[in-house]
Amino acid sequence: MRGFLFAVAATIVLAMMPGGKAEAAAFCAYAGGPAGGGYESCGFYTWQQCLDTVRGSGGFCMVNPHDPAVWGSAVAPRRR
């Protein structure tokens, strides 16, 4: 009986989860010191969010290089 209730609860939880495609955040913040002491944080959806994070730390923001949309489409192989 416990196993059945667990299966029903798990099904309800999975059914309530949002579907769709996940999207990467648009901007990354890079801050910190030289010699590898810095960090990269790519969780910013607006330019202002990114700027507010690096303000005062000497960091900078840029478009997320890990976002597949930035890479463009794959190049089709050349025919011989």
mmJSON file of the N, C-alpha and C atoms, coordinates in Angstrom:
{"data_MODEL":{"atom_site":{
"group_PDB":["ATOM","ATOM","ATOM","ATOM","ATOM","ATOM","ATOM","ATOM","ATOM","ATOM","ATOM","ATOM","ATOM","ATOM","ATOM","ATOM","ATOM","ATOM","ATOM","ATOM","ATOM","ATOM","ATOM","ATOM","ATOM","ATOM","ATOM","ATOM","ATOM","ATOM","ATOM","ATOM","ATOM","ATOM","ATOM","ATOM","ATOM","ATOM","ATOM","ATOM","ATOM","ATOM","ATOM","ATOM","ATOM","ATOM","ATOM","ATOM","ATOM","ATOM","ATOM","ATOM","ATOM","ATOM","ATOM","ATOM","ATOM","ATOM","ATOM","ATOM","ATOM","ATOM","ATOM","ATOM","ATOM","ATOM","ATOM","ATOM","ATOM","ATOM","ATOM","ATOM","ATOM","ATOM","ATOM","ATOM","ATOM","ATOM","ATOM","ATOM","ATOM","ATOM","ATOM","ATOM","ATOM","ATOM","ATOM","ATOM","ATOM","ATOM","ATOM","ATOM","ATOM","ATOM","ATOM","ATOM","ATOM","ATOM","ATOM","ATOM","ATOM","ATOM","ATOM","ATOM","ATOM","ATOM","ATOM","ATOM","ATOM","ATOM","ATOM","ATOM","ATOM","ATOM","ATOM","ATOM","ATOM","ATOM","ATOM","ATOM","ATOM","ATOM","ATOM","ATOM","ATOM","ATOM","ATOM","ATOM","ATOM","ATOM","ATOM","ATOM","ATOM","ATOM","ATOM","ATOM","ATOM","ATOM","ATOM","ATOM","ATOM","ATOM","ATOM","ATOM","ATOM","ATOM","ATOM","ATOM","ATOM","ATOM","ATOM","ATOM","ATOM","ATOM","ATOM","ATOM","ATOM","ATOM","ATOM","ATOM","ATOM","ATOM","ATOM","ATOM","ATOM","ATOM","ATOM","ATOM","ATOM","ATOM","ATOM","ATOM","ATOM","ATOM","ATOM","ATOM","ATOM","ATOM","ATOM","ATOM","ATOM","ATOM","ATOM","ATOM","ATOM","ATOM","ATOM","ATOM","ATOM","ATOM","ATOM","ATOM","ATOM","ATOM","ATOM","ATOM","ATOM","ATOM","ATOM","ATOM","ATOM","ATOM","ATOM","ATOM","ATOM","ATOM","ATOM","ATOM","ATOM","ATOM","ATOM","ATOM","ATOM","ATOM","ATOM","ATOM","ATOM","ATOM","ATOM","ATOM","ATOM","ATOM","ATOM","ATOM","ATOM","ATOM","ATOM","ATOM","ATOM","ATOM","ATOM","ATOM","ATOM","ATOM","ATOM","ATOM","ATOM","ATOM","ATOM","ATOM"],
"id":[1,2,3,4,5,6,7,8,9,10,11,12,13,14,15,16,17,18,19,20,21,22,23,24,25,26,27,28,29,30,31,32,33,34,35,36,37,38,39,40,41,42,43,44,45,46,47,48,49,50,51,52,53,54,55,56,57,58,59,60,61,62,63,64,65,66,67,68,69,70,71,72,73,74,75,76,77,78,79,80,81,82,83,84,85,86,87,88,89,90,91,92,93,94,95,96,97,98,99,100,101,102,103,104,105,106,107,108,109,110,111,112,113,114,115,116,117,118,119,120,121,122,123,124,125,126,127,128,129,130,131,132,133,134,135,136,137,138,139,140,141,142,143,144,145,146,147,148,149,150,151,152,153,154,155,156,157,158,159,160,161,162,163,164,165,166,167,168,169,170,171,172,173,174,175,176,177,178,179,180,181,182,183,184,185,186,187,188,189,190,191,192,193,194,195,196,197,198,199,200,201,202,203,204,205,206,207,208,209,210,211,212,213,214,215,216,217,218,219,220,221,222,223,224,225,226,227,228,229,230,231,232,233,234,235,236,237,238,239,240],
"type_symbol":["N","C","C","N","C","C","N","C","C","N","C","C","N","C","C","N","C","C","N","C","C","N","C","C","N","C","C","N","C","C","N","C","C","N","C","C","N","C","C","N","C","C","N","C","C","N","C","C","N","C","C","N","C","C","N","C","C","N","C","C","N","C","C","N","C","C","N","C","C","N","C","C","N","C","C","N","C","C","N","C","C","N","C","C","N","C","C","N","C","C","N","C","C","N","C","C","N","C","C","N","C","C","N","C","C","N","C","C","N","C","C","N","C","C","N","C","C","N","C","C","N","C","C","N","C","C","N","C","C","N","C","C","N","C","C","N","C","C","N","C","C","N","C","C","N","C","C","N","C","C","N","C","C","N","C","C","N","C","C","N","C","C","N","C","C","N","C","C","N","C","C","N","C","C","N","C","C","N","C","C","N","C","C","N","C","C","N","C","C","N","C","C","N","C","C","N","C","C","N","C","C","N","C","C","N","C","C","N","C","C","N","C","C","N","C","C","N","C","C","N","C","C","N","C","C","N","C","C","N","C","C","N","C","C","N","C","C","N","C","C"],
"label_atom_id":["N","CA","C","N","CA","C","N","CA","C","N","CA","C","N","CA","C","N","CA","C","N","CA","C","N","CA","C","N","CA","C","N","CA","C","N","CA","C","N","CA","C","N","CA","C","N","CA","C","N","CA","C","N","CA","C","N","CA","C","N","CA","C","N","CA","C","N","CA","C","N","CA","C","N","CA","C","N","CA","C","N","CA","C","N","CA","C","N","CA","C","N","CA","C","N","CA","C","N","CA","C","N","CA","C","N","CA","C","N","CA","C","N","CA","C","N","CA","C","N","CA","C","N","CA","C","N","CA","C","N","CA","C","N","CA","C","N","CA","C","N","CA","C","N","CA","C","N","CA","C","N","CA","C","N","CA","C","N","CA","C","N","CA","C","N","CA","C","N","CA","C","N","CA","C","N","CA","C","N","CA","C","N","CA","C","N","CA","C","N","CA","C","N","CA","C","N","CA","C","N","CA","C","N","CA","C","N","CA","C","N","CA","C","N","CA","C","N","CA","C","N","CA","C","N","CA","C","N","CA","C","N","CA","C","N","CA","C","N","CA","C","N","CA","C","N","CA","C","N","CA","C","N","CA","C","N","CA","C","N","CA","C","N","CA","C","N","CA","C","N","CA","C","N","CA","C","N","CA","C"],
"label_alt_id":[null,null,null,null,null,null,null,null,null,null,null,null,null,null,null,null,null,null,null,null,null,null,null,null,null,null,null,null,null,null,null,null,null,null,null,null,null,null,null,null,null,null,null,null,null,null,null,null,null,null,null,null,null,null,null,null,null,null,null,null,null,null,null,null,null,null,null,null,null,null,null,null,null,null,null,null,null,null,null,null,null,null,null,null,null,null,null,null,null,null,null,null,null,null,null,null,null,null,null,null,null,null,null,null,null,null,null,null,null,null,null,null,null,null,null,null,null,null,null,null,null,null,null,null,null,null,null,null,null,null,null,null,null,null,null,null,null,null,null,null,null,null,null,null,null,null,null,null,null,null,null,null,null,null,null,null,null,null,null,null,null,null,null,null,null,null,null,null,null,null,null,null,null,null,null,null,null,null,null,null,null,null,null,null,null,null,null,null,null,null,null,null,null,null,null,null,null,null,null,null,null,null,null,null,null,null,null,null,null,null,null,null,null,null,null,null,null,null,null,null,null,null,null,null,null,null,null,null,null,null,null,null,null,null,null,null,null,null,null,null],
"label_comp_id":["MET","MET","MET","ARG","ARG","ARG","GLY","GLY","GLY","PHE","PHE","PHE","LEU","LEU","LEU","PHE","PHE","PHE","ALA","ALA","ALA","VAL","VAL","VAL","ALA","ALA","ALA","ALA","ALA","ALA","THR","THR","THR","ILE","ILE","ILE","VAL","VAL","VAL","LEU","LEU","LEU","ALA","ALA","ALA","MET","MET","MET","MET","MET","MET","PRO","PRO","PRO","GLY","GLY","GLY","GLY","GLY","GLY","LYS","LYS","LYS","ALA","ALA","ALA","GLU","GLU","GLU","ALA","ALA","ALA","ALA","ALA","ALA","ALA","ALA","ALA","PHE","PHE","PHE","CYS","CYS","CYS","ALA","ALA","ALA","TYR","TYR","TYR","ALA","ALA","ALA","GLY","GLY","GLY","GLY","GLY","GLY","PRO","PRO","PRO","ALA","ALA","ALA","GLY","GLY","GLY","GLY","GLY","GLY","GLY","GLY","GLY","TYR","TYR","TYR","GLU","GLU","GLU","SER","SER","SER","CYS","CYS","CYS","GLY","GLY","GLY","PHE","PHE","PHE","TYR","TYR","TYR","THR","THR","THR","TRP","TRP","TRP","GLN","GLN","GLN","GLN","GLN","GLN","CYS","CYS","CYS","LEU","LEU","LEU","ASP","ASP","ASP","THR","THR","THR","VAL","VAL","VAL","ARG","ARG","ARG","GLY","GLY","GLY","SER","SER","SER","GLY","GLY","GLY","GLY","GLY","GLY","PHE","PHE","PHE","CYS","CYS","CYS","MET","MET","MET","VAL","VAL","VAL","ASN","ASN","ASN","PRO","PRO","PRO","HIS","HIS","HIS","ASP","ASP","ASP","PRO","PRO","PRO","ALA","ALA","ALA","VAL","VAL","VAL","TRP","TRP","TRP","GLY","GLY","GLY","SER","SER","SER","ALA","ALA","ALA","VAL","VAL","VAL","ALA","ALA","ALA","PRO","PRO","PRO","ARG","ARG","ARG","ARG","ARG","ARG","ARG","ARG","ARG"],
"label_asym_id":["A","A","A","A","A","A","A","A","A","A","A","A","A","A","A","A","A","A","A","A","A","A","A","A","A","A","A","A","A","A","A","A","A","A","A","A","A","A","A","A","A","A","A","A","A","A","A","A","A","A","A","A","A","A","A","A","A","A","A","A","A","A","A","A","A","A","A","A","A","A","A","A","A","A","A","A","A","A","A","A","A","A","A","A","A","A","A","A","A","A","A","A","A","A","A","A","A","A","A","A","A","A","A","A","A","A","A","A","A","A","A","A","A","A","A","A","A","A","A","A","A","A","A","A","A","A","A","A","A","A","A","A","A","A","A","A","A","A","A","A","A","A","A","A","A","A","A","A","A","A","A","A","A","A","A","A","A","A","A","A","A","A","A","A","A","A","A","A","A","A","A","A","A","A","A","A","A","A","A","A","A","A","A","A","A","A","A","A","A","A","A","A","A","A","A","A","A","A","A","A","A","A","A","A","A","A","A","A","A","A","A","A","A","A","A","A","A","A","A","A","A","A","A","A","A","A","A","A","A","A","A","A","A","A","A","A","A","A","A","A"],
"label_entity_id":["1","1","1","1","1","1","1","1","1","1","1","1","1","1","1","1","1","1","1","1","1","1","1","1","1","1","1","1","1","1","1","1","1","1","1","1","1","1","1","1","1","1","1","1","1","1","1","1","1","1","1","1","1","1","1","1","1","1","1","1","1","1","1","1","1","1","1","1","1","1","1","1","1","1","1","1","1","1","1","1","1","1","1","1","1","1","1","1","1","1","1","1","1","1","1","1","1","1","1","1","1","1","1","1","1","1","1","1","1","1","1","1","1","1","1","1","1","1","1","1","1","1","1","1","1","1","1","1","1","1","1","1","1","1","1","1","1","1","1","1","1","1","1","1","1","1","1","1","1","1","1","1","1","1","1","1","1","1","1","1","1","1","1","1","1","1","1","1","1","1","1","1","1","1","1","1","1","1","1","1","1","1","1","1","1","1","1","1","1","1","1","1","1","1","1","1","1","1","1","1","1","1","1","1","1","1","1","1","1","1","1","1","1","1","1","1","1","1","1","1","1","1","1","1","1","1","1","1","1","1","1","1","1","1","1","1","1","1","1","1"],
"label_seq_id":[1,1,1,2,2,2,3,3,3,4,4,4,5,5,5,6,6,6,7,7,7,8,8,8,9,9,9,10,10,10,11,11,11,12,12,12,13,13,13,14,14,14,15,15,15,16,16,16,17,17,17,18,18,18,19,19,19,20,20,20,21,21,21,22,22,22,23,23,23,24,24,24,25,25,25,26,26,26,27,27,27,28,28,28,29,29,29,30,30,30,31,31,31,32,32,32,33,33,33,34,34,34,35,35,35,36,36,36,37,37,37,38,38,38,39,39,39,40,40,40,41,41,41,42,42,42,43,43,43,44,44,44,45,45,45,46,46,46,47,47,47,48,48,48,49,49,49,50,50,50,51,51,51,52,52,52,53,53,53,54,54,54,55,55,55,56,56,56,57,57,57,58,58,58,59,59,59,60,60,60,61,61,61,62,62,62,63,63,63,64,64,64,65,65,65,66,66,66,67,67,67,68,68,68,69,69,69,70,70,70,71,71,71,72,72,72,73,73,73,74,74,74,75,75,75,76,76,76,77,77,77,78,78,78,79,79,79,80,80,80],
"pdbx_PDB_ins_code":[null,null,null,null,null,null,null,null,null,null,null,null,null,null,null,null,null,null,null,null,null,null,null,null,null,null,null,null,null,null,null,null,null,null,null,null,null,null,null,null,null,null,null,null,null,null,null,null,null,null,null,null,null,null,null,null,null,null,null,null,null,null,null,null,null,null,null,null,null,null,null,null,null,null,null,null,null,null,null,null,null,null,null,null,null,null,null,null,null,null,null,null,null,null,null,null,null,null,null,null,null,null,null,null,null,null,null,null,null,null,null,null,null,null,null,null,null,null,null,null,null,null,null,null,null,null,null,null,null,null,null,null,null,null,null,null,null,null,null,null,null,null,null,null,null,null,null,null,null,null,null,null,null,null,null,null,null,null,null,null,null,null,null,null,null,null,null,null,null,null,null,null,null,null,null,null,null,null,null,null,null,null,null,null,null,null,null,null,null,null,null,null,null,null,null,null,null,null,null,null,null,null,null,null,null,null,null,null,null,null,null,null,null,null,null,null,null,null,null,null,null,null,null,null,null,null,null,null,null,null,null,null,null,null,null,null,null,null,null,null],
"Cartn_x":[0.821,0.0,0.872,1.968,2.865,3.499,3.853,4.448,3.477,2.215,1.196,1.021,0.956,0.801,2.01,3.2,4.406,4.349,3.904,3.818,2.803,1.675,0.661,1.213,1.883,2.451,3.523,4.365,5.407,4.804,3.751,3.081,2.487,1.876,1.298,2.384,3.485,4.587,5.142,5.359,5.894,4.914,3.621,2.616,2.544,2.894,2.821,4.059,5.121,6.352,6.127,6.699,6.525,7.278,6.704,7.34,7.966,8.462,9.036,10.54,11.091,12.528,13.177,14.258,15.003,15.821,15.927,16.701,17.853,18.992,20.153,19.987,20.585,20.575,21.39,21.065,21.649,23.04,23.366,24.618,25.422,26.744,27.662,28.434,28.69,29.516,30.859,31.914,33.265,33.881,34.319,34.879,35.939,36.642,37.666,39.044,40.009,41.382,42.123,43.37,44.212,44.672,45.379,45.971,44.905,43.81,42.806,41.936,41.941,41.135,39.741,39.378,38.086,37.011,35.86,34.761,33.942,33.16,32.232,30.853,29.883,28.512,27.595,26.98,26.156,24.679,24.161,22.771,21.965,22.363,21.709,20.89,19.629,18.72,18.651,19.172,19.219,20.63,20.961,22.258,22.421,21.344,21.41,21.691,21.106,21.386,22.875,23.453,24.869,25.721,25.414,26.182,26.094,24.909,24.754,25.614,25.826,26.63,28.112,28.642,30.084,30.482,29.504,29.81,30.697,31.811,32.725,33.752,33.627,34.577,35.596,35.454,36.386,36.083,34.888,34.525,33.893,33.432,32.783,31.704,30.838,29.75,29.923,29.388,29.362,28.239,27.912,26.889,27.341,26.419,26.726,27.315,28.602,29.211,28.788,28.124,27.696,26.299,25.617,24.257,24.308,23.641,23.662,23.138,22.286,21.773,22.89,23.947,25.078,25.914,25.938,26.767,26.218,24.928,24.318,24.054,23.641,23.336,24.611,24.549,25.698,25.9,27.13,27.465,27.241,26.521,26.251,27.548,27.764,28.981,28.978,30.153,30.285,30.152,29.463,29.334,30.522,30.917,32.043,31.546],
"Cartn_y":[-1.189,0.0,1.264,1.217,2.375,2.644,1.588,1.724,2.349,1.97,2.528,4.024,4.401,5.823,6.639,6.059,6.742,6.932,5.918,6.017,7.076,7.145,8.156,9.556,9.722,11.025,11.441,10.516,10.823,11.206,10.541,10.861,12.265,12.612,13.956,15.021,14.8,15.771,15.931,14.84,14.919,15.59,15.371,15.989,17.5,17.957,19.382,20.158,19.447,20.116,20.801,22.011,22.703,21.986,22.0,21.374,22.441,22.039,22.996,22.947,23.825,23.864,24.836,24.429,25.309,26.288,27.502,28.511,28.981,29.178,29.67,31.154,31.606,33.031,33.763,35.026,35.763,36.339,36.601,37.3,36.606,36.787,36.244,37.379,37.229,38.177,37.512,38.264,37.795,38.784,38.316,39.218,38.496,39.239,38.663,39.141,38.564,38.999,38.227,38.631,37.935,36.577,35.86,34.571,33.533,33.54,32.496,32.649,33.817,34.003,34.504,34.632,35.185,34.13,34.569,33.645,34.033,33.082,33.283,32.877,33.744,33.449,33.783,32.765,32.956,32.747,33.483,33.324,34.595,35.505,36.807,36.933,37.31,37.421,38.841,39.821,41.196,41.74,42.709,43.36,44.077,44.7,45.44,44.513,43.322,42.357,42.042,41.839,41.517,42.683,43.889,45.062,45.299,45.102,45.279,44.29,43.11,42.088,42.431,42.928,43.182,44.577,45.444,46.812,46.797,47.486,47.608,46.497,45.456,44.353,44.358,45.295,45.349,44.307,43.739,42.715,43.303,42.42,42.855,41.851,42.261,41.414,41.19,40.074,39.817,38.838,38.704,37.765,36.355,35.532,34.173,33.35,32.989,32.207,30.744,30.319,28.923,28.696,29.765,29.666,29.12,27.995,27.426,28.385,29.333,30.296,31.185,31.388,32.21,31.469,30.151,29.363,29.327,29.524,29.432,27.983,27.762,26.396,25.683,24.381,23.586,23.722,23.7,23.796,22.441,22.423,21.176,20.669,19.364,18.817,19.078,19.285,19.562,18.283,18.364,17.21,17.153,15.959,15.78,15.374],
"Cartn_z":[0.0,0.0,0.0,0.787,0.831,-0.529,-1.225,-2.554,-3.553,-3.443,-4.32,-4.057,-2.794,-2.444,-2.912,-2.781,-3.25,-4.763,-5.488,-6.946,-7.358,-6.656,-6.966,-6.685,-5.545,-5.193,-6.203,-6.614,-7.593,-8.939,-9.33,-10.589,-10.553,-9.427,-9.284,-9.356,-8.665,-8.68,-10.09,-10.792,-12.154,-13.098,-12.898,-13.76,-13.545,-12.355,-12.044,-12.485,-12.861,-13.283,-14.62,-14.774,-16.047,-17.16,-18.333,-19.487,-20.367,-21.476,-22.414,-22.43,-23.221,-23.423,-22.434,-21.831,-20.936,-21.772,-21.29,-22.002,-21.124,-21.738,-21.006,-20.729,-19.644,-19.339,-20.396,-20.622,-21.729,-21.451,-20.176,-19.877,-18.785,-18.849,-17.85,-17.199,-15.91,-15.167,-14.887,-15.097,-14.813,-13.847,-12.703,-11.697,-10.889,-10.089,-9.241,-9.634,-8.996,-9.199,-10.261,-10.498,-11.47,-10.939,-11.71,-11.35,-11.003,-11.747,-11.567,-10.337,-9.697,-8.496,-8.785,-10.042,-10.412,-10.537,-10.988,-11.187,-12.408,-12.869,-13.977,-13.478,-13.682,-13.286,-14.455,-15.035,-16.232,-15.923,-14.968,-14.592,-14.695,-15.568,-15.638,-16.914,-16.735,-17.867,-18.415,-17.658,-18.156,-17.976,-18.817,-18.746,-17.403,-16.914,-15.662,-14.483,-14.455,-13.393,-13.351,-14.504,-14.59,-14.104,-14.565,-14.147,-12.647,-12.067,-10.621,-9.846,-10.395,-9.724,-9.722,-10.825,-10.912,-10.447,-10.182,-9.766,-8.516,-8.591,-7.467,-7.358,-8.163,-8.066,-9.198,-10.12,-11.238,-12.296,-12.263,-13.229,-14.472,-15.339,-16.57,-16.946,-17.848,-18.349,-19.841,-20.31,-21.741,-22.049,-23.319,-23.745,-23.379,-22.945,-22.506,-23.652,-23.576,-24.661,-24.631,-23.561,-23.437,-23.999,-24.404,-24.931,-26.351,-26.624,-27.984,-29.05,-28.68,-29.653,-30.193,-29.412,-29.84,-30.882,-30.785,-31.69,-33.099,-33.26,-34.584,-34.939,-36.155,-36.576,-37.025,-36.96,-37.372,-38.88,-39.281,-40.696,-41.335,-42.422,-43.118,-43.764,-43.746,-44.37,-45.871,-46.42,-47.862,-48.65,-49.752,-50.633,-51.574,-51.91,-52.843,-54.171],
"occupancy":[1.0,1.0,1.0,1.0,1.0,1.0,1.0,1.0,1.0,1.0,1.0,1.0,1.0,1.0,1.0,1.0,1.0,1.0,1.0,1.0,1.0,1.0,1.0,1.0,1.0,1.0,1.0,1.0,1.0,1.0,1.0,1.0,1.0,1.0,1.0,1.0,1.0,1.0,1.0,1.0,1.0,1.0,1.0,1.0,1.0,1.0,1.0,1.0,1.0,1.0,1.0,1.0,1.0,1.0,1.0,1.0,1.0,1.0,1.0,1.0,1.0,1.0,1.0,1.0,1.0,1.0,1.0,1.0,1.0,1.0,1.0,1.0,1.0,1.0,1.0,1.0,1.0,1.0,1.0,1.0,1.0,1.0,1.0,1.0,1.0,1.0,1.0,1.0,1.0,1.0,1.0,1.0,1.0,1.0,1.0,1.0,1.0,1.0,1.0,1.0,1.0,1.0,1.0,1.0,1.0,1.0,1.0,1.0,1.0,1.0,1.0,1.0,1.0,1.0,1.0,1.0,1.0,1.0,1.0,1.0,1.0,1.0,1.0,1.0,1.0,1.0,1.0,1.0,1.0,1.0,1.0,1.0,1.0,1.0,1.0,1.0,1.0,1.0,1.0,1.0,1.0,1.0,1.0,1.0,1.0,1.0,1.0,1.0,1.0,1.0,1.0,1.0,1.0,1.0,1.0,1.0,1.0,1.0,1.0,1.0,1.0,1.0,1.0,1.0,1.0,1.0,1.0,1.0,1.0,1.0,1.0,1.0,1.0,1.0,1.0,1.0,1.0,1.0,1.0,1.0,1.0,1.0,1.0,1.0,1.0,1.0,1.0,1.0,1.0,1.0,1.0,1.0,1.0,1.0,1.0,1.0,1.0,1.0,1.0,1.0,1.0,1.0,1.0,1.0,1.0,1.0,1.0,1.0,1.0,1.0,1.0,1.0,1.0,1.0,1.0,1.0,1.0,1.0,1.0,1.0,1.0,1.0,1.0,1.0,1.0,1.0,1.0,1.0,1.0,1.0,1.0,1.0,1.0,1.0,1.0,1.0,1.0,1.0,1.0,1.0],
"B_iso_or_equiv":[0.0,0.0,0.0,0.0,0.0,0.0,0.0,0.0,0.0,0.0,0.0,0.0,0.0,0.0,0.0,0.0,0.0,0.0,0.0,0.0,0.0,0.0,0.0,0.0,0.0,0.0,0.0,0.0,0.0,0.0,0.0,0.0,0.0,0.0,0.0,0.0,0.0,0.0,0.0,0.0,0.0,0.0,0.0,0.0,0.0,0.0,0.0,0.0,0.0,0.0,0.0,0.0,0.0,0.0,0.0,0.0,0.0,0.0,0.0,0.0,0.0,0.0,0.0,0.0,0.0,0.0,0.0,0.0,0.0,0.0,0.0,0.0,0.0,0.0,0.0,0.0,0.0,0.0,0.0,0.0,0.0,0.0,0.0,0.0,0.0,0.0,0.0,0.0,0.0,0.0,0.0,0.0,0.0,0.0,0.0,0.0,0.0,0.0,0.0,0.0,0.0,0.0,0.0,0.0,0.0,0.0,0.0,0.0,0.0,0.0,0.0,0.0,0.0,0.0,0.0,0.0,0.0,0.0,0.0,0.0,0.0,0.0,0.0,0.0,0.0,0.0,0.0,0.0,0.0,0.0,0.0,0.0,0.0,0.0,0.0,0.0,0.0,0.0,0.0,0.0,0.0,0.0,0.0,0.0,0.0,0.0,0.0,0.0,0.0,0.0,0.0,0.0,0.0,0.0,0.0,0.0,0.0,0.0,0.0,0.0,0.0,0.0,0.0,0.0,0.0,0.0,0.0,0.0,0.0,0.0,0.0,0.0,0.0,0.0,0.0,0.0,0.0,0.0,0.0,0.0,0.0,0.0,0.0,0.0,0.0,0.0,0.0,0.0,0.0,0.0,0.0,0.0,0.0,0.0,0.0,0.0,0.0,0.0,0.0,0.0,0.0,0.0,0.0,0.0,0.0,0.0,0.0,0.0,0.0,0.0,0.0,0.0,0.0,0.0,0.0,0.0,0.0,0.0,0.0,0.0,0.0,0.0,0.0,0.0,0.0,0.0,0.0,0.0,0.0,0.0,0.0,0.0,0.0,0.0,0.0,0.0,0.0,0.0,0.0,0.0],
"pdbx_formal_charge":[null,null,null,null,null,null,null,null,null,null,null,null,null,null,null,null,null,null,null,null,null,null,null,null,null,null,null,null,null,null,null,null,null,null,null,null,null,null,null,null,null,null,null,null,null,null,null,null,null,null,null,null,null,null,null,null,null,null,null,null,null,null,null,null,null,null,null,null,null,null,null,null,null,null,null,null,null,null,null,null,null,null,null,null,null,null,null,null,null,null,null,null,null,null,null,null,null,null,null,null,null,null,null,null,null,null,null,null,null,null,null,null,null,null,null,null,null,null,null,null,null,null,null,null,null,null,null,null,null,null,null,null,null,null,null,null,null,null,null,null,null,null,null,null,null,null,null,null,null,null,null,null,null,null,null,null,null,null,null,null,null,null,null,null,null,null,null,null,null,null,null,null,null,null,null,null,null,null,null,null,null,null,null,null,null,null,null,null,null,null,null,null,null,null,null,null,null,null,null,null,null,null,null,null,null,null,null,null,null,null,null,null,null,null,null,null,null,null,null,null,null,null,null,null,null,null,null,null,null,null,null,null,null,null,null,null,null,null,null,null],
"auth_seq_id":[1,1,1,2,2,2,3,3,3,4,4,4,5,5,5,6,6,6,7,7,7,8,8,8,9,9,9,10,10,10,11,11,11,12,12,12,13,13,13,14,14,14,15,15,15,16,16,16,17,17,17,18,18,18,19,19,19,20,20,20,21,21,21,22,22,22,23,23,23,24,24,24,25,25,25,26,26,26,27,27,27,28,28,28,29,29,29,30,30,30,31,31,31,32,32,32,33,33,33,34,34,34,35,35,35,36,36,36,37,37,37,38,38,38,39,39,39,40,40,40,41,41,41,42,42,42,43,43,43,44,44,44,45,45,45,46,46,46,47,47,47,48,48,48,49,49,49,50,50,50,51,51,51,52,52,52,53,53,53,54,54,54,55,55,55,56,56,56,57,57,57,58,58,58,59,59,59,60,60,60,61,61,61,62,62,62,63,63,63,64,64,64,65,65,65,66,66,66,67,67,67,68,68,68,69,69,69,70,70,70,71,71,71,72,72,72,73,73,73,74,74,74,75,75,75,76,76,76,77,77,77,78,78,78,79,79,79,80,80,80],
"auth_comp_id":["MET","MET","MET","ARG","ARG","ARG","GLY","GLY","GLY","PHE","PHE","PHE","LEU","LEU","LEU","PHE","PHE","PHE","ALA","ALA","ALA","VAL","VAL","VAL","ALA","ALA","ALA","ALA","ALA","ALA","THR","THR","THR","ILE","ILE","ILE","VAL","VAL","VAL","LEU","LEU","LEU","ALA","ALA","ALA","MET","MET","MET","MET","MET","MET","PRO","PRO","PRO","GLY","GLY","GLY","GLY","GLY","GLY","LYS","LYS","LYS","ALA","ALA","ALA","GLU","GLU","GLU","ALA","ALA","ALA","ALA","ALA","ALA","ALA","ALA","ALA","PHE","PHE","PHE","CYS","CYS","CYS","ALA","ALA","ALA","TYR","TYR","TYR","ALA","ALA","ALA","GLY","GLY","GLY","GLY","GLY","GLY","PRO","PRO","PRO","ALA","ALA","ALA","GLY","GLY","GLY","GLY","GLY","GLY","GLY","GLY","GLY","TYR","TYR","TYR","GLU","GLU","GLU","SER","SER","SER","CYS","CYS","CYS","GLY","GLY","GLY","PHE","PHE","PHE","TYR","TYR","TYR","THR","THR","THR","TRP","TRP","TRP","GLN","GLN","GLN","GLN","GLN","GLN","CYS","CYS","CYS","LEU","LEU","LEU","ASP","ASP","ASP","THR","THR","THR","VAL","VAL","VAL","ARG","ARG","ARG","GLY","GLY","GLY","SER","SER","SER","GLY","GLY","GLY","GLY","GLY","GLY","PHE","PHE","PHE","CYS","CYS","CYS","MET","MET","MET","VAL","VAL","VAL","ASN","ASN","ASN","PRO","PRO","PRO","HIS","HIS","HIS","ASP","ASP","ASP","PRO","PRO","PRO","ALA","ALA","ALA","VAL","VAL","VAL","TRP","TRP","TRP","GLY","GLY","GLY","SER","SER","SER","ALA","ALA","ALA","VAL","VAL","VAL","ALA","ALA","ALA","PRO","PRO","PRO","ARG","ARG","ARG","ARG","ARG","ARG","ARG","ARG","ARG"],
"auth_asym_id":["A","A","A","A","A","A","A","A","A","A","A","A","A","A","A","A","A","A","A","A","A","A","A","A","A","A","A","A","A","A","A","A","A","A","A","A","A","A","A","A","A","A","A","A","A","A","A","A","A","A","A","A","A","A","A","A","A","A","A","A","A","A","A","A","A","A","A","A","A","A","A","A","A","A","A","A","A","A","A","A","A","A","A","A","A","A","A","A","A","A","A","A","A","A","A","A","A","A","A","A","A","A","A","A","A","A","A","A","A","A","A","A","A","A","A","A","A","A","A","A","A","A","A","A","A","A","A","A","A","A","A","A","A","A","A","A","A","A","A","A","A","A","A","A","A","A","A","A","A","A","A","A","A","A","A","A","A","A","A","A","A","A","A","A","A","A","A","A","A","A","A","A","A","A","A","A","A","A","A","A","A","A","A","A","A","A","A","A","A","A","A","A","A","A","A","A","A","A","A","A","A","A","A","A","A","A","A","A","A","A","A","A","A","A","A","A","A","A","A","A","A","A","A","A","A","A","A","A","A","A","A","A","A","A","A","A","A","A","A","A"],
"auth_atom_id":["N","CA","C","N","CA","C","N","CA","C","N","CA","C","N","CA","C","N","CA","C","N","CA","C","N","CA","C","N","CA","C","N","CA","C","N","CA","C","N","CA","C","N","CA","C","N","CA","C","N","CA","C","N","CA","C","N","CA","C","N","CA","C","N","CA","C","N","CA","C","N","CA","C","N","CA","C","N","CA","C","N","CA","C","N","CA","C","N","CA","C","N","CA","C","N","CA","C","N","CA","C","N","CA","C","N","CA","C","N","CA","C","N","CA","C","N","CA","C","N","CA","C","N","CA","C","N","CA","C","N","CA","C","N","CA","C","N","CA","C","N","CA","C","N","CA","C","N","CA","C","N","CA","C","N","CA","C","N","CA","C","N","CA","C","N","CA","C","N","CA","C","N","CA","C","N","CA","C","N","CA","C","N","CA","C","N","CA","C","N","CA","C","N","CA","C","N","CA","C","N","CA","C","N","CA","C","N","CA","C","N","CA","C","N","CA","C","N","CA","C","N","CA","C","N","CA","C","N","CA","C","N","CA","C","N","CA","C","N","CA","C","N","CA","C","N","CA","C","N","CA","C","N","CA","C","N","CA","C","N","CA","C","N","CA","C","N","CA","C","N","CA","C","N","CA","C","N","CA","C"],
"pdbx_PDB_model_num":[1,1,1,1,1,1,1,1,1,1,1,1,1,1,1,1,1,1,1,1,1,1,1,1,1,1,1,1,1,1,1,1,1,1,1,1,1,1,1,1,1,1,1,1,1,1,1,1,1,1,1,1,1,1,1,1,1,1,1,1,1,1,1,1,1,1,1,1,1,1,1,1,1,1,1,1,1,1,1,1,1,1,1,1,1,1,1,1,1,1,1,1,1,1,1,1,1,1,1,1,1,1,1,1,1,1,1,1,1,1,1,1,1,1,1,1,1,1,1,1,1,1,1,1,1,1,1,1,1,1,1,1,1,1,1,1,1,1,1,1,1,1,1,1,1,1,1,1,1,1,1,1,1,1,1,1,1,1,1,1,1,1,1,1,1,1,1,1,1,1,1,1,1,1,1,1,1,1,1,1,1,1,1,1,1,1,1,1,1,1,1,1,1,1,1,1,1,1,1,1,1,1,1,1,1,1,1,1,1,1,1,1,1,1,1,1,1,1,1,1,1,1,1,1,1,1,1,1,1,1,1,1,1,1,1,1,1,1,1,1]
}}}
